[in-house]
């Protein structure tokens, strides 16, 4: 094999290895970020479930839930959906667990 072909193969091999390393680092970074978010949000989800399962409350105010877990509205709504909660149909900012507050059948 000529010297120029060997040099070209070394260059291509380096580019392939560099690309694979870049993709691997990006994937690892994303995985670690998602793991950190999941770990951070677990206590919040646990608190929301405890509040929503309390026998004295079928529905809870969004403002109260936000305040207790220390999160903004968007984060709180996302976490509520993750734990199986839903908003009330009447437009009020109330949330409850689907298992305790199923959607009515046959209504819009």
PyMOL commands that set and color helices and strands:
alter all, ss='L'
color gray80, all
select helices_A, chain A and resi 3-53+62-69+73-82
alter helices_A, ss='H'
color red, helices_A
select strands_A, chain A and resi 60-61+85-87+94-97
alter strands_A, ss='S'
color yellow, strands_A
deselect
rebuild
show_as cartoon
